[in-house]
C-alpha cells in the first residue's frame, strides 16, 4: 500500500476514534483514566530519577 493509502487509513481510524470518544462516556472515562495513570507513572519516574541523582551527587562529594 502506498504512503497516501496508509495516511487515508490512519485518518479514517482517527475520525472513527474521535466520533466514538464524543458519543461514548465510557470511552471518555477510559481515556481520562489512562491520562491519570500516565501522569502518575511520569511523576514516579521523575521522583526516582531525582532520588538517584541526589544519591550519585552525595556519593561523588564523599569520594573527594
Sine and cosine of phi, psi and omega as CSV:
sin_phi,cos_phi,sin_psi,cos_psi,sin_omega,cos_omega
0.00,0.00,0.62,-0.78,-0.03,-1.00
-0.97,0.26,0.22,-0.97,0.01,-1.00
-0.88,0.48,-0.61,0.79,0.03,-1.00
-0.90,0.44,-0.64,0.77,0.04,-1.00
-0.88,0.47,-0.69,0.72,0.03,-1.00
-0.90,0.43,-0.60,0.80,0.03,-1.00
-0.89,0.46,-0.71,0.71,0.00,-1.00
-0.90,0.44,-0.68,0.73,0.03,-1.00
-0.88,0.47,-0.69,0.72,0.02,-1.00
-0.90,0.44,-0.66,0.75,0.03,-1.00
-0.90,0.43,-0.64,0.77,0.02,-1.00
-0.91,0.41,-0.69,0.73,0.03,-1.00
-0.89,0.45,-0.65,0.76,0.05,-1.00
-0.88,0.47,-0.67,0.75,0.01,-1.00
-0.90,0.44,-0.69,0.73,0.04,-1.00
-0.88,0.47,-0.66,0.75,0.02,-1.00
-0.89,0.47,-0.68,0.74,0.02,-1.00
-0.89,0.45,-0.67,0.74,0.02,-1.00
-0.89,0.45,-0.69,0.72,0.02,-1.00
-0.88,0.47,-0.67,0.74,-0.01,-1.00
-0.90,0.44,-0.63,0.78,-0.04,-1.00
-0.93,0.36,-0.60,0.80,-0.13,-0.99
-0.99,-0.11,-0.18,0.98,-0.14,-0.99
-0.85,-0.52,0.96,-0.28,-0.01,-1.00
-0.89,0.45,-0.51,0.86,0.03,-1.00
-0.92,0.40,-0.62,0.79,0.04,-1.00
-0.92,0.40,-0.64,0.77,0.04,-1.00
-0.89,0.46,-0.67,0.74,0.02,-1.00
-0.91,0.41,-0.62,0.78,0.02,-1.00
-0.89,0.46,-0.66,0.75,0.02,-1.00
-0.91,0.41,-0.66,0.75,0.04,-1.00
-0.88,0.47,-0.65,0.76,0.04,-1.00
-0.89,0.45,-0.66,0.76,0.02,-1.00
-0.91,0.42,-0.66,0.75,0.04,-1.00
-0.87,0.49,-0.70,0.72,0.00,-1.00
-0.90,0.44,-0.69,0.73,0.02,-1.00
-0.90,0.44,-0.62,0.78,0.02,-1.00
-0.92,0.40,-0.64,0.77,0.04,-1.00
-0.91,0.41,-0.67,0.74,0.04,-1.00
-0.88,0.47,-0.69,0.73,0.01,-1.00
-0.89,0.45,-0.69,0.72,0.02,-1.00
-0.88,0.47,-0.67,0.74,0.02,-1.00
-0.90,0.44,-0.65,0.76,0.02,-1.00
-0.91,0.41,-0.65,0.76,0.04,-1.00
-0.90,0.44,-0.69,0.72,0.00,-1.00
-0.89,0.46,-0.70,0.72,0.01,-1.00
-0.90,0.44,-0.68,0.74,0.03,-1.00
-0.90,0.43,-0.66,0.76,0.03,-1.00
-0.89,0.46,-0.72,0.70,-0.01,-1.00
-0.91,0.41,-0.61,0.79,0.03,-1.00
-0.90,0.44,-0.72,0.69,0.00,-1.00
-0.91,0.41,-0.63,0.78,0.03,-1.00
-0.88,0.47,-0.65,0.76,0.03,-1.00
-0.91,0.41,-0.63,0.77,0.04,-1.00
-0.89,0.46,-0.69,0.73,0.00,-1.00
-0.91,0.40,-0.67,0.75,0.01,-1.00
-0.89,0.45,-0.67,0.74,0.02,-1.00
-0.91,0.42,-0.66,0.75,0.00,-1.00
-0.91,0.41,-0.61,0.79,-0.01,-1.00
-0.94,0.35,-0.49,0.87,0.04,-1.00
-0.95,0.31,-0.60,0.80,-0.04,-1.00
-0.97,0.23,-0.34,0.94,0.01,-1.00
-1.00,0.08,-0.10,1.00,-0.02,-1.00
-1.00,0.08,0.00,0.00,0.00,0.00
